[in-house]
C-alpha cells in the first residue's frame, strides 16, 4: 500500500477524521487507499484518560490509519478549515489532497520517508478496538497553538 508520512498534530487529526485535506507542495495521481504514518518529528501529543489519569504519548514513527485519496486539486483559501491551517498559509502552487477516513491500524513502528512510499500490505493490520478511543477523542476541543497538546478522553 502507498503510504504518506505526516507530522503531529496533523497525523492525529487525520486519524480522527477531523483533517480531511492534506496540503502538499506536489500533486499526486494516486487515488484509493493510503496509509498515514506519523513522522518522528513534530510536536509532542499526549492523551489523558480522565477515568484513570493515565497519560500517554501518541506514537511517533508509527502506522496510524488508512484513508482514501479521492481527489487532488490546487488548494484554495476555502480549504483552510479542513486542512487545519489559516487561509494565508495556503500559497500559490499548494495542492489539496482530499482524504476520506477508512480505518485505524495497529500502531506498529514504520519509518517515514519523503513523498509517497510503499509499505507491505501484510504489515498493515486493522485495529477494531479503537472505536471507543476515537469516539471519545473526537469530543476533545483542541486549541491551536498550544504545545504540547494534551487531549483528555
Secondary structure by P-SEA (a helix, b strand, c coil): cbbbbbccaaaaaaaaccccbbbbccccccccbbbbbbcccccbbbbbccccccccccccccccbbbbbccccccccccccccccccccccccbbbbbbbbcccccccbbbbbccccccccccbbbbccaaaaaaaaaacccccccccccccc
